[in-house]
Amino acid sequence: MLLRCVTRTCHVLVLVLCLSAAEDFDWTKNNHGSFYYGTFPTGFSWGAGSSAYQTEGAWDQDGKGLSIWDVFSHKKGKVFFNDTGDSSCESYYKVKEDISLIKELKLNHYRFSISWPRIIPTGIKSDHVNEKGIEYYDSLIDSLLENDITPIVTLYHWDLPQLLQDKYGGWQNVSMINYFNEFANLCFERFGNRVKYWITFNNPWAVAVEGYETGEHAPGLKLRGTGAYRAAHHIIKAHAKVWHTYDTHWRSKQNGMVGISLAGDWGEPVDITNQKDIEAAERYVQFYMGWFATPIFHGDYPQVMKEFVGRKSAQQGLGTSRLPTFSSQERSYIKGTCDFLGIGHFTTRYITQKSYPTGRGGAYFTDRDVAELVDPRWPDPGSEWLYAVPWGFRRLLNFVKTQYGNPDIYITENGVSEKMMCTELCDDWRIQYFKEYINEMLKAIKDGVNVKGYTAWSLLDKFEWDEGYSERFGLYYVDFRNHKKPRYPKASVQFYKRIISANGFPSQREVESWKRKATETCSSSNQLLAAGLYIFCKRNT
């Protein structure tokens, strides 16, 4: 097998009921199998997702405070083409239009996030609560419910109020725990009579590693070897505190659930018969999803993280591990603090052992002692980190089942991007991605994994963090050059809609006809839209 080394990682999300038993995962069995025709269980929930900073726009309107992404994206050279989320999709002004798209897809649920600085401009509740921000989310939630769409609400999708970063150092500081809890409690108070699914944090791995270790994301700090671990430690404790706040003060009145969404790339051993490769692959997954899931399910960090970071810290001459420790009281407080677990999954890596010398200091990526490889035959239509490897999805879901006691799972992010300047509505690669990944999820259900719902990522093209608008994940194309930000359906809209209507894949003949009809539908729309943008495309190709 020819493999290529890679240096970057990614983000897919899943909702899960938290149980505590663990069993052994069989790393030596990887049966890809053929496409499976069948349907999902009755009541399976289909949805799509978004996040506040990526879609809302209105960055300084109606009393909203600055977020770390407002400040970070305004610094030259931090984001591709110096793009910002200042206006993005203008979803702040387009609630009715976006809900009409959700209705067109016949979705059961819609996942979005609340911007902390939009409702508490400084991040500190005692300073000021912005009622205009509350009104916006009231309107969005009410409109969803009026159309029989269940809101799934994320409290933190990376947009920390800038004042908390300036004054305290953001997630490096333990004080964030109480400030975040106050924000969450306000959301429960104002929206909890209507919202029954709460996600505390979206992909805290990226917050910690890319925000405080590599500096690729806001706030852009490069605290090598310590920053990510410290941020993650405070995020885990903040999550637990919010769960206990809901459990103590709101659950009996509101009957909702509180969970967390974790990123979960799969790591497959290069050689499933080689024990060193198996150990390296497990280390990769434990340093990624297990970093957060293991404390929440079992009360402490994965043993392999404690061993590896502790040993490398000692080799540096440090008196204590760079990985912080939980007290026994904290371990019992954190354990079991989720009513569902969110998992974001997009891609897979082959993993093998690679020893990194301690040298001039430790770092998250060298602490793991692994090398990431990809098969060059894997499709990669967009983001440099996102290779389509559908069978890895089934493997990840089975791993979650064995490690965390077969929880109930809802996929909260799964999708694929394209990287092109010109307009393309006939996204056959996205149709193929959805078809194959959703089918692997169906196979996982056959394996006994309790998957209860799926969220396509994402509803709209949007601001893609440090990549700006150069990558598009949306089911709907957004024309960012037009100040009205019009939306146009891609072919994948029709395909996903048919999966939803059929609740799965009834037969080969039917599924093949869906793809044919979807691409036929998009062709005329694509020609009309492309004609209007022809000059732009010629200039940028």
Protein Blocks (a to p, Z undefined) as FASTA:
>chain_A
ZZdddfbdcdddddddddfbdcdddfkbccfbpaddddddehiacdddddfklmngmmlg
ghiacdfklmmmmpghkaghhiafklmnommmmmmmmmmmmmmnopabdcddddfklmmm
nopakloccfklmmmmmmmmmmmmmnopacdddfbgoiacfklmmmnopjmbmklmmmmm
mmmmmmmmmmmmmmcbdcfbgckllmmmmmmmnomacehiacehklmmmmmmmmmmmmmm
mmmmmmmmmmmmnopacdddddddddddfblkbmklmmmmmmmmmmmmmmmmmmmmnopa
cfklmmmmmmmmmmnopabdfbdcddfklmmmmgopafbdcdddfbdcddddddddfklo
ccfklmnopacdddfkbccfkbfklccdfklmmmmmmmmmmmnopaadddfbdcdddddf
bdcfblmklmmmmmmmmmmmmmmmmnopacfbdcdddfbdcdehjnommbcfbfbdcdfk
bmnlpacddfklmmmmmmmmnopafbfklmmmmmmmmmmmmmmmmmmmmmmmmmmmmmmZ
Z
